[in-house]
Every structure is written in structure tokens, then in C-alpha cells.
Amino acid sequence: MNKKTIIIALLALVAMMGHAQEIKMNEASFSDYLPLLNAKGYMAYCFDVSAIKGKNVKFNIREYVNGKEVEDSSHYFLFPYTFQANGDKLVIGLLPSETDSLALCCFSWENTVSFTSSLILKQIYWESENKYIYSYTSKPFELTMPLEADTVIPLVCYCSFWYDAEYKVTRCCGENIINPDLSSDILKYVPHYYVLGIKFY
């Protein structure tokens, strides 16, 4: 192989490498918008509920303040009716409302019923910034509870941030999946949260 051939081969190789490193723009898919929606407070959790298809079901929302359940807290936002579940999929969605002091949650049972409720939020004092804020996030529950009739099955936790005086920030870090018996360490610090779940009969 002569010198000219080697030079041509090297130039071709450099050209191919340059082409391989080229950045191209692709058309955005729906999944590409999910991080944007999540950042704005839109979250959706999908559950396979085929195991209780045909059962009588009731949505359940429980409120907790400083680790204690608020008595009769659910009467003003709980879907009051028992319904017969005909679908295999349940979607629980969380979305912001028009006011900072409220969030919206939506239960949508495939082929059966859809229900939206307001969740009343509580402010936390951000001491280092000298202001009050509303800041919440959601985390799924670990699905380890046995399917027992007339027992609340927790599915999603909607929880407040808290103020960390040591680091002078608000945060809500800890477990990404919550224990169904509410024993997760993160809940020792969360001042206010809701447990969204279901009961069947």
C-alpha cells in the first residue's frame, strides 16, 4: 500500500468518525414531555387492579398531620359511593390547581368511574428565606399488603416538604417508596401528608 492510499484511507476514517459524532435533532415524543409535566406538579401512577375486578370498591383518602391521622378528615373530599369495578387498570393522578393552597387528585378506574377531589395543603415556614411556601411531592407505596376485604390498601403518598434548619433548605428526601404500615423514616419528618388508596368488599 503506497503513501497516497494510506493518506486517503486516513482521511476517509476521519470523515466517518466526524459523521458518527454528529448531533441530530429528533422529533419529541410524548414521553419526552413527562419530565416537564412532572416538574410542574403533574404525576400519574398506574396500577393493575385486575385481581379485584368485579369487586365492590371505594376510594379512600386519609390525612395526617405530624404523624397522626386527622379524625374525620376525609368527609369533605372522599368519593362517597361504593362501585363495582369493571376494569383492569386504575390511574391515580396528581395535578396543581389554580391556587397554591390546593392540589387536585384524580382516581380513574378503567371502564368504571373517574373522580377528582381537592386536597387542602399546609404552608411551611422557610426560615432562612423568611417566607411561607407550599411544597409537596408524591411517592408510591410498596405493594406488599395482602389483598384483604374491608382493609385500606395504600397506593400513593402525597407529602409536604419540611424545613431543615441545619442546611437552611426545604426538602423531602428519603425513601422513594413508602412502607404500607407508614414506618418509613421520611414520614417522621413530613409535617403533613395524604394517603391515597382503595378499599374493596
Phi, psi and omega in degrees: 000125183277172185298321181297317180296318180297317180297317179298318180296319179294319178296320178296320180295317178297320179296318180294319180295319178297320179293323181294332182268007181291137177268131179239151176262128177257160176287133182291138176262173180300322182296335178290339179275347184300315178300327179291318179294317179299319181296333179268004176098009178266120179226145177225134177238127184249133183233139172276110183247023182298336182294338179241022176299135181090350178278162172276128189232152175223136174288149183222128177232123178239141182249140180230135175235124182051041175083358182245137179292136178281123182294135178055029182287337188273353189294334185266356177223000184280132173298116194278354190254145170271137182227159177270121184282122182249352183251170182262354188229137173239131175244126173251121182244148176234136183209153180288156176253188181282350178235146183294337186274001180227146167237162178245139172237145182231128172255125179230109180261121184309131176061017186230285185204154174229138186217134177239138181224155175270141173246122180282127183260160179239140179285155167238151181267119178269092191300314184293337178259356179054050178206160176261140180222159168254124179210117183226159173216171181235149179217140179282158174271151172290129186269071182246354181289141174292148179281096181243136181297149177061028177234134179291128176255106181286137183239317182223137175252128177249109193233150181281153166288169172225165180268126177261104185294330182295315182259358178058042178224162169263141182206166175210058183255154184151214181299142175272342178233130187266139176291137183295341177270009177064027181269001181299139183302324184301328183288348175288339183255336183289120183284337185207130177205162176242144173250118180257125183203197181219161170233148171229159186231000000 
